[in-house]
Amino acid sequence: MRRMAQAQGLFNVLGGVWPLVSMRTFEAVYGPKTDRWLVYTVGGLLTAVGSAQLMSRDPAQLRVARALGVGTAATLLAIDLVYVPKGRISRMYLQDAACEIAWLAGWARTSPRR
């Protein structure tokens, strides 16, 4: 569980910090954004979630990291799968959907220690 929490935590921090550091390169990959405040908000939340996952050590913290990981991946996957077909977000988000499916599969194979 710790490796999963660390891996997804790093993924979430990097993905969250990216638009905060360089909106220009983020938009070059994922397309122009109308509501940049929303991108910044999601970036900040992903950074916070990822940081909590990275700091998880003991079994109780790892259970929380797992819940955060599954909840975050499921939410982002749902957004990707609903809004790409509607044309509201770039098809590049299908790459993110694949990553979120991989995180959910990884957590499904990782059972919390009792």
BALOBA-1460 file (C-alpha; in Angstrom, 3 decimals):
// residues 114
<rec num="1" residu="m" x="0.000" y="0.000" z="0.000"/>
<rec num="2" residu="r" x="2.807" y="2.382" z="0.790"/>
<rec num="3" residu="r" x="4.289" y="2.067" z="-2.700"/>
<rec num="4" residu="m" x="0.907" y="2.715" z="-4.290"/>
<rec num="5" residu="a" x="0.355" y="5.759" z="-2.069"/>
<rec num="6" residu="q" x="3.829" y="7.086" z="-2.879"/>
<rec num="7" residu="a" x="3.473" y="6.501" z="-6.631"/>
<rec num="8" residu="q" x="0.027" y="8.032" z="-6.944"/>
<rec num="9" residu="g" x="0.994" y="10.819" z="-4.556"/>
<rec num="10" residu="l" x="3.891" y="11.790" z="-6.783"/>
<rec num="11" residu="f" x="1.674" y="11.561" z="-9.878"/>
<rec num="12" residu="n" x="-0.942" y="13.810" z="-8.247"/>
<rec num="13" residu="v" x="1.598" y="16.364" z="-6.999"/>
<rec num="14" residu="l" x="3.306" y="16.601" z="-10.399"/>
<rec num="15" residu="g" x="-0.025" y="16.864" z="-12.226"/>
<rec num="16" residu="g" x="-1.302" y="19.428" z="-9.740"/>
<rec num="17" residu="v" x="1.782" y="21.628" z="-9.716"/>
<rec num="18" residu="w" x="2.180" y="21.655" z="-13.503"/>
<rec num="19" residu="p" x="-0.515" y="24.265" z="-14.344"/>
<rec num="20" residu="l" x="0.452" y="26.302" z="-11.279"/>
<rec num="21" residu="v" x="4.041" y="26.538" z="-12.516"/>
<rec num="22" residu="s" x="3.402" y="26.808" z="-16.276"/>
<rec num="23" residu="m" x="-0.121" y="27.344" z="-17.525"/>
<rec num="24" residu="r" x="1.382" y="27.947" z="-20.977"/>
<rec num="25" residu="t" x="2.793" y="24.393" z="-21.295"/>
<rec num="26" residu="f" x="-0.279" y="22.868" z="-19.630"/>
<rec num="27" residu="e" x="-2.535" y="24.549" z="-22.204"/>
<rec num="28" residu="a" x="-0.183" y="23.518" z="-25.016"/>
<rec num="29" residu="v" x="-0.914" y="19.879" z="-24.137"/>
<rec num="30" residu="y" x="-4.523" y="20.013" z="-22.883"/>
<rec num="31" residu="g" x="-5.859" y="22.957" z="-24.850"/>
<rec num="32" residu="p" x="-6.741" y="26.538" z="-23.921"/>
<rec num="33" residu="k" x="-8.726" y="27.090" z="-20.735"/>
<rec num="34" residu="t" x="-11.521" y="29.617" z="-20.313"/>
<rec num="35" residu="d" x="-11.697" y="29.405" z="-16.531"/>
<rec num="36" residu="r" x="-8.113" y="29.356" z="-15.379"/>
<rec num="37" residu="w" x="-9.229" y="29.761" z="-11.760"/>
<rec num="38" residu="l" x="-10.780" y="26.290" z="-12.047"/>
<rec num="39" residu="v" x="-7.533" y="24.780" z="-13.367"/>
<rec num="40" residu="y" x="-5.648" y="26.432" z="-10.497"/>
<rec num="41" residu="t" x="-8.194" y="25.117" z="-7.987"/>
<rec num="42" residu="v" x="-7.962" y="21.541" z="-9.273"/>
<rec num="43" residu="g" x="-4.168" y="21.845" z="-9.386"/>
<rec num="44" residu="g" x="-4.074" y="22.967" z="-5.770"/>
<rec num="45" residu="l" x="-6.406" y="20.174" z="-4.667"/>
<rec num="46" residu="l" x="-4.383" y="17.520" z="-6.524"/>
<rec num="47" residu="t" x="-1.216" y="18.864" z="-4.918"/>
<rec num="48" residu="a" x="-2.801" y="18.664" z="-1.459"/>
<rec num="49" residu="v" x="-4.128" y="15.126" z="-2.016"/>
<rec num="50" residu="g" x="-0.810" y="13.965" z="-3.434"/>
<rec num="51" residu="s" x="1.111" y="15.497" z="-0.540"/>
<rec num="52" residu="a" x="-1.086" y="13.663" z="1.961"/>
<rec num="53" residu="q" x="-0.483" y="10.412" z="0.079"/>
<rec num="54" residu="l" x="3.281" y="11.004" z="0.044"/>
<rec num="55" residu="m" x="3.330" y="11.597" z="3.820"/>
<rec num="56" residu="s" x="1.393" y="8.409" z="4.621"/>
<rec num="57" residu="r" x="3.393" y="5.940" z="6.714"/>
<rec num="58" residu="d" x="1.410" y="3.921" z="9.264"/>
<rec num="59" residu="p" x="-1.543" y="1.630" z="8.449"/>
<rec num="60" residu="a" x="-4.194" y="4.204" z="9.404"/>
<rec num="61" residu="q" x="-2.598" y="6.869" z="7.207"/>
<rec num="62" residu="l" x="-2.263" y="4.399" z="4.350"/>
<rec num="63" residu="r" x="-5.980" y="3.572" z="4.552"/>
<rec num="64" residu="v" x="-6.684" y="7.302" z="4.219"/>
<rec num="65" residu="a" x="-4.196" y="7.551" z="1.322"/>
<rec num="66" residu="r" x="-6.026" y="4.668" z="-0.370"/>
<rec num="67" residu="a" x="-9.425" y="6.345" z="0.100"/>
<rec num="68" residu="l" x="-8.042" y="9.615" z="-1.267"/>
<rec num="69" residu="g" x="-6.426" y="7.785" z="-4.177"/>
<rec num="70" residu="v" x="-9.523" y="5.825" z="-5.163"/>
<rec num="71" residu="g" x="-11.811" y="8.839" z="-4.746"/>
<rec num="72" residu="t" x="-9.546" y="11.135" z="-6.730"/>
<rec num="73" residu="a" x="-8.984" y="8.633" z="-9.545"/>
<rec num="74" residu="a" x="-12.695" y="7.804" z="-9.808"/>
<rec num="75" residu="t" x="-13.680" y="11.479" z="-9.888"/>
<rec num="76" residu="l" x="-11.111" y="12.433" z="-12.529"/>
<rec num="77" residu="l" x="-12.009" y="9.362" z="-14.608"/>
<rec num="78" residu="a" x="-15.704" y="10.269" z="-14.517"/>
<rec num="79" residu="i" x="-14.969" y="13.845" z="-15.614"/>
<rec num="80" residu="d" x="-12.752" y="12.599" z="-18.458"/>
<rec num="81" residu="l" x="-15.332" y="10.077" z="-19.684"/>
<rec num="82" residu="v" x="-18.253" y="12.516" z="-19.532"/>
<rec num="83" residu="y" x="-16.681" y="15.674" z="-20.924"/>
<rec num="84" residu="v" x="-14.347" y="14.373" z="-23.661"/>
<rec num="85" residu="p" x="-17.250" y="12.914" z="-25.698"/>
<rec num="86" residu="k" x="-19.187" y="16.170" z="-25.250"/>
<rec num="87" residu="g" x="-16.240" y="18.085" z="-26.673"/>
<rec num="88" residu="r" x="-15.922" y="20.249" z="-23.536"/>
<rec num="89" residu="i" x="-12.356" y="19.077" z="-22.868"/>
<rec num="90" residu="s" x="-9.559" y="17.918" z="-25.160"/>
<rec num="91" residu="r" x="-9.216" y="14.311" z="-26.307"/>
<rec num="92" residu="m" x="-5.829" y="14.426" z="-24.552"/>
<rec num="93" residu="y" x="-7.790" y="13.832" z="-21.346"/>
<rec num="94" residu="l" x="-8.343" y="10.250" z="-22.541"/>
<rec num="95" residu="q" x="-4.667" y="9.720" z="-21.697"/>
<rec num="96" residu="d" x="-5.499" y="10.873" z="-18.173"/>
<rec num="97" residu="a" x="-8.491" y="8.515" z="-18.132"/>
<rec num="98" residu="a" x="-6.148" y="5.606" z="-18.888"/>
<rec num="99" residu="c" x="-3.908" y="6.641" z="-15.984"/>
<rec num="100" residu="e" x="-6.875" y="6.897" z="-13.619"/>
<rec num="101" residu="i" x="-8.048" y="3.405" z="-14.636"/>
<rec num="102" residu="a" x="-4.545" y="2.124" z="-13.871"/>
<rec num="103" residu="w" x="-4.616" y="3.736" z="-10.391"/>
<rec num="104" residu="l" x="-8.017" y="2.173" z="-9.661"/>
<rec num="105" residu="a" x="-6.765" y="-1.236" z="-10.820"/>
<rec num="106" residu="g" x="-3.639" y="-0.870" z="-8.692"/>
<rec num="107" residu="w" x="-5.623" y="0.000" z="-5.589"/>
<rec num="108" residu="a" x="-8.016" y="-2.894" z="-6.277"/>
<rec num="109" residu="r" x="-5.055" y="-5.284" z="-6.168"/>
<rec num="110" residu="t" x="-3.702" y="-3.694" z="-2.982"/>
<rec num="111" residu="s" x="-5.602" y="-4.617" z="0.137"/>
<rec num="112" residu="p" x="-5.140" y="-2.596" z="3.302"/>
<rec num="113" residu="r" x="-3.291" y="-4.245" z="6.181"/>
<rec num="114" residu="r" x="-5.429" y="-5.005" z="9.166"/>
